[in-house]
Amino acid sequence: MSTLIAAAVIILIASTVHAVTGFGYALVATPLLALTVDPHTAVVATTASALAMTVTVAVRQREHAEWRVGMIAMAGIVLGMPLGLWVYAITSEQVLTVLIGIGVLGCTLMVWRRVKVKGNIPILVGVGLVSGALSTSTGTNGPPMVAAFQGMGYDPAKFRATLAVVFAGTSVLSLIGFAVAGQVTQQSIWIGLVGLPVVQLGYFIGNAIFSRIDPDRFRKVVLLALLVSAVVTLSSALNG
């Protein structure tokens, strides 16, 4: 019971951050859940509970989404998922945690340096491939997409909505992959179920904050969320 309560608090924080930034759910939830349960369970539980969050945002903000961009990125994600499942199956918990932190830190650097990204098909498929591999190996599929959409110059509304479309599809595919690979445990299912009502509360809190943020401050929030997640993840790996 104490684990489920801790998971509910983590999910509330993560869903609020996600509603504000458009991507923070897995970046916050995965490393924090990994401090409560083992990293492998944390990855699956984050993916399960994230589905409700991403579907909520995608449906409510659908008029702002770049659907063509999302679908092209999804094609790359599908290609990258088998690679991620293989990494997930053979990697130790500590190495998996380090990979999460390094990936997030690298994308933080891209956003901070304002790296420009062209929204052509090869780039979108390539970013999707990396995101798909991260999705099924670490549960943190967001950083590549975050860096790409920031680099493409999307305004906050378009940024958040398009990410939600991509992440909703990714969550479904990742859960199918985990189930096929036999990685879905009873504990991860319970955490996912606990998250269903909690993410709705987090969405309403975060959306109220989002409506009051200008684009420049929004970028700073994105950077802060990425940086905090990277630091927490790498610290947990080093202490482990």
C-alpha positions in Angstrom: 0.0 0.0 0.0 2.8 2.4 0.8 4.3 1.8 -2.6 1.0 2.6 -4.3 0.6 5.8 -2.3 4.1 6.9 -3.2 3.4 6.1 -6.8 0.2 8.1 -6.7 2.1 11.2 -5.4 4.8 10.7 -8.1 2.1 10.4 -10.8 0.4 13.5 -9.7 3.6 15.5 -9.9 4.5 14.0 -13.2 1.1 14.6 -14.8 1.1 18.2 -13.6 4.5 18.8 -15.1 3.4 17.1 -18.3 0.3 19.3 -18.6 2.5 22.3 -18.3 5.4 21.3 -20.6 3.8 18.7 -22.9 6.4 16.0 -22.2 7.4 15.8 -18.6 5.5 12.7 -17.5 8.0 9.9 -18.2 11.0 12.2 -17.4 9.7 12.8 -13.9 7.8 9.5 -13.2 10.4 7.0 -14.4 13.4 8.1 -12.3 11.3 8.7 -9.2 9.4 5.4 -9.5 12.8 3.7 -10.0 13.6 4.9 -6.4 10.4 3.2 -5.2 10.4 0.0 -7.2 13.0 -1.6 -9.5 13.9 0.3 -12.7 12.3 -2.4 -15.0 9.0 -2.2 -13.2 9.2 1.6 -13.2 9.6 1.7 -17.0 6.5 -0.5 -17.6 4.4 1.3 -14.9 5.3 4.7 -16.3 4.2 3.6 -19.8 0.9 2.2 -18.5 0.0 5.3 -16.4 1.3 7.7 -19.1 -1.3 6.5 -21.6 -4.2 8.2 -19.8 -2.2 11.4 -19.6 -1.2 11.6 -23.3 -4.7 10.6 -24.5 -6.2 13.3 -22.3 -4.0 16.0 -23.8 -4.2 14.7 -27.4 -8.0 14.8 -27.3 -8.4 18.1 -25.5 -5.8 19.9 -27.6 -6.3 18.1 -31.0 -6.9 21.3 -33.0 -3.4 22.5 -32.3 -1.6 19.2 -33.3 0.5 18.8 -36.4 -0.9 15.4 -37.3 1.2 14.7 -40.4 4.4 15.3 -38.4 3.1 13.1 -35.7 2.4 10.2 -38.0 5.8 10.4 -39.7 7.5 10.4 -36.4 5.4 7.4 -35.3 6.7 5.4 -38.3 10.2 5.9 -37.0 9.1 5.0 -33.5 7.7 1.6 -34.7 11.1 0.8 -36.3 13.0 1.7 -33.1 10.9 -0.2 -30.6 12.3 -3.7 -31.2 15.8 -2.4 -30.6 14.7 -0.9 -27.3 13.1 -4.1 -26.2 16.3 -6.0 -26.8 18.3 -3.4 -24.8 15.7 -3.6 -22.0 16.0 -7.4 -21.8 19.8 -7.6 -21.6 20.7 -4.5 -19.6 21.3 -4.4 -15.9 19.3 -2.0 -13.7 22.2 0.4 -13.0 23.2 0.6 -16.7 19.6 1.2 -17.7 19.3 4.0 -15.2 22.5 5.6 -16.5 21.2 5.4 -20.1 18.1 7.3 -19.0 20.1 10.1 -17.4 22.5 10.4 -20.3 19.7 10.5 -22.9 17.9 13.2 -21.0 21.0 15.3 -20.4 21.9 15.2 -24.1 18.5 16.5 -25.1 18.7 19.2 -22.4 21.8 20.4 -24.1 20.1 20.5 -27.5 17.2 22.6 -26.1 19.6 24.9 -24.2 21.8 25.5 -27.2 18.7 26.1 -29.4 19.7 23.5 -32.0 17.6 24.0 -35.1 16.0 20.9 -36.6 14.4 20.6 -40.0 11.0 19.0 -40.1 11.7 16.8 -43.2 10.8 13.1 -43.4 14.3 11.6 -42.9 14.9 13.8 -39.7 11.4 13.0 -38.3 11.9 9.2 -39.0 15.3 9.3 -37.4 14.2 11.1 -34.3 11.2 8.7 -34.1 13.6 5.7 -34.3 15.6 7.0 -31.4 12.5 7.8 -29.4 11.0 4.4 -30.1 14.2 2.6 -28.9 14.2 4.8 -25.7 10.5 4.1 -25.2 10.8 0.4 -24.8 14.2 0.4 -23.1 14.0 3.2 -20.6 10.4 4.5 -20.7 11.7 8.1 -21.4 10.8 8.4 -25.1 10.3 12.2 -24.8 13.7 13.9 -24.9 14.4 13.3 -28.7 10.9 14.6 -29.6 11.2 17.5 -27.2 14.5 18.6 -28.7 13.2 18.1 -32.3 10.0 20.1 -31.8 11.7 22.8 -29.9 14.3 23.0 -32.8 11.4 23.2 -35.3 10.2 26.4 -33.6 6.8 25.2 -32.5 4.8 27.5 -30.3 3.8 26.1 -26.8 0.2 25.0 -27.9 1.4 23.2 -31.1 4.4 21.8 -29.2 2.3 20.3 -26.5 -0.5 19.0 -28.7 1.8 17.3 -31.3 3.9 15.7 -28.6 0.7 14.3 -27.0 -0.4 12.7 -30.3 3.0 11.0 -30.7 3.2 9.9 -27.1 -0.3 8.5 -27.0 0.6 6.2 -30.0 3.9 5.3 -28.5 2.4 4.3 -25.1 0.0 1.9 -26.8 2.7 0.3 -28.9 5.2 0.1 -26.0 2.6 -1.6 -23.8 1.9 -4.2 -26.5 5.7 -4.8 -26.8 6.1 -5.2 -23.1 3.2 -7.6 -23.0 4.6 -9.7 -25.8 8.0 -9.8 -24.2 6.4 -10.9 -20.9 7.6 -7.8 -19.0 4.2 -6.7 -17.6 4.1 -7.5 -13.9 1.2 -7.3 -11.4 2.9 -4.4 -9.6 3.2 -2.4 -12.8 -0.4 -3.0 -13.6 -1.5 -1.8 -10.1 0.5 1.4 -10.5 -0.9 2.0 -13.9 -4.5 1.6 -12.5 -3.8 3.9 -9.6 -2.6 6.5 -12.1 -5.8 6.6 -14.2 -7.7 9.0 -11.9 -4.6 10.8 -10.6 -3.4 12.0 -14.0 -6.8 13.7 -14.6 -6.2 15.8 -11.5 -2.7 16.6 -12.6 -3.9 17.6 -16.1 -6.3 20.2 -14.7 -3.7 21.6 -12.3 -1.0 21.8 -15.0 -3.3 23.1 -17.7 -4.3 26.1 -15.5 -0.6 26.9 -15.1 0.1 26.4 -18.9 -2.5 29.0 -19.8 -0.5 31.6 -17.9 3.0 30.9 -19.4 4.5 33.0 -22.2 6.7 31.2 -24.9 10.0 32.4 -23.4 9.1 31.3 -19.9 7.7 28.0 -21.4 11.1 27.2 -22.8 12.7 27.8 -19.4 10.3 25.4 -17.8 11.1 22.8 -20.4 14.8 23.2 -19.7 14.3 23.0 -16.0 12.2 19.8 -16.2 14.8 18.1 -18.4 17.7 19.2 -16.2 16.1 18.1 -12.9 15.2 14.7 -14.4 18.7 14.1 -15.7 20.3 15.0 -12.3 17.9 12.9 -10.3 18.4 9.9 -12.6 22.2 10.0 -12.7 22.4 10.5 -9.0 20.3 7.4 -8.3 22.5 5.4 -10.7 25.8 6.6 -9.0 24.4 6.0 -5.5 23.3 2.5 -6.6 
